[in-house]
Amino acid sequence: MTTATDVPTTVTTQVYRVYIKAPRERVWQAITDPDWTVRYGYGGRAEYEPDLRPGATYRGMLTDAMKERGAQGGHPTPDVGVDGEILEVDPPNRLVQTFRMVMEPTMAAEGFTRVTYELEQREGATKLTVVHELEGAPTLAAVMAGAAEDIGGGGGWSWVLSDLKSLLETGERMADV
């Protein structure tokens, strides 16, 4: 059986780019508004507390289904799957935050990484670039690159951004998770 840690990765900075036929403000809202974040990707609620500003905390909450799957697999999962801190905010252009996957002990031990969202309005679309700096986090790098997709761990950033694009352009998710 292949696990995410069996997949070698030397990529310490991953860059994902997608063009979404939606205004930049709407894409920004989908990334930062908890009521939107539950509608795509893995369905977890993103929370910025006390609000979206430098120094605020970030938490990616797990769904009940995620927690149930973890318990069935013999590893109970916490309510919070990802945590971090907001470093920069320039709505609706740029968001920089730290990111630590705390739902799994190996990835939690790898510590904080850095994620940058850059949004650029293009004619009729928004160019969304996500840069994930993963130095010192090889397990998380493999997972975010989609290495765990075939073992039930998801398709990483490609999955999340594809689902975000589908939702904003059609009003529907790619598929239920």
N, C-alpha and C positions, 0 to 999 in steps of 0.2 A: 504494500500500500504506500502510495506517495503522500507525503505531508508537505505543507508549505515550507518547512525548514529543509526538506530534501532538494528543493529547487534552488540551484545556485544563482546568485544575482550579484553583480558587481556594480550595478547602477545605483549610485547614491543620490542622484537628483533625477526625479521623474517629471517629465513635462507632458501635460495633456492639453489638447486644444480642441475646441468644438465651436462650431458656428450655429447659433440658435436663432431661428426666425421669430424674434421677440425683442421688444425694447430693452435696453440695458437696465432700466429701473425695475422692470418685471423680473429679469434674471437675478438681479441683486436681491429682490424681495424673496425669491424662491430659495436663495442660498442662506439668507439670514433670518427669515421669519419662521418661527417654530411651527406655525399652522401650515406652512408650505413644505417644510423639510420632512414631514411625516408622509408626504404624498409621492415621494420618489426614492430611488436608491433602495436602501434596506428598510425604510420606513421609520427609522429612529428619529426622535425629536431632538433638534439642535436647540440648546438653550444658552443664551449669553446673559450673564448676570453681573451686576444689576442691570446693565444695558449694553448696547454695542458701542464700546469705547475702549481705548487702550487701558490695559490693566484689568479689564473685566474677565471673568472666568468663562470658559466654554465647556459645555458638557454635551456629549452625544449620548442620548438615552437609548437603552435597548428596548425593543418591543417585547411584549409578553411571549410571542412566538419564538423569538431569539432565546429568551431565557429558558423556555420550555425545551427547545432543542438542545441547549447546553446541558440542562439537567438530565435529559434522556441519554446524552452522550457521556455522562459520568463526570462532567465538570460544571458545577453550578456557576451561573454568571451573575454579576452584580447588575444593579439598575443602570449604572453608568458604564458605557462601553468605551468611550473616548473622553479624555479631558484635556484642557489646555488653557491658554491665556491669550487674549487679544493683544497684539503688538502694535498694529497700525490699522486705522480705519479712514477711508476716504470714499464715502458713498457717492455714487454707485460705481466707483472706478476700481477700488482696491481694498482688499482685506487680507491682513497677514496675522496668523495666529500660530501658537505652538499646538502640537497634536501628539497625544500619547494614547496608544491602545491599551486600556487597563482591563479589558474583559478576559485577557489570556495572560498568564504569568510571564511567559518568555518575552512577549512583546512589551508588557508593562516594565520589565526590567531593562529593556533597551532604552527607556527614557523618552524624552520629548524630541520630536522632530518639528519641522517648520513647514507650514502650508501657506502659499500665497495664491489668492484669487485675483486675477486681473481681468477687468471687463472693458471692452472697447466697442463703442457703437460704430457699426458699419452700415452701409446703405441697406436698409431692410433687415438687418440682423445684428446680433451681438456676438463679438468674438470673445469667448471665455477661455482663458488660459489658467490652468492650475499647475503650479510648480510645487512639488513635494520634495523637500530636502531631507534625505533619509540616512545621512552619515551616521554610522554606528548602530543602525537598526536593520540588519539583514533580514530578519524574519518579517518585520513589518513591510520592508521593501518588497519582498516576494508576495505578500498578501495584497498589497496595494497595486501590484502589477498584474494581479489576477491569477497568481499561481495556485491559489486554493480553490478556484472555481470548480474543478472536477471532483473535489472531495467535500463539497458542500459549504465552502468558506466564502463563496462569492467571487465576483469578477473585478473587485477593486475599483479604482477610479474610472476605468473604462465603462463599467456597468453603471456606476452612479451618474456619470455625465451623460451617458446615452439615455438613461431613464429620465433625467432632468430635461434633456432636449425633447424627448417624446412627449412628456407631460406639457411642456410649454407650447409646443407646436400643435399638438392634437387634443390636449385636454385629458389624455389617458396615459397610463403607465405602459411601459413595454410589456411587462408581465408581472403577475403577482409573485412575491417572494415568500 
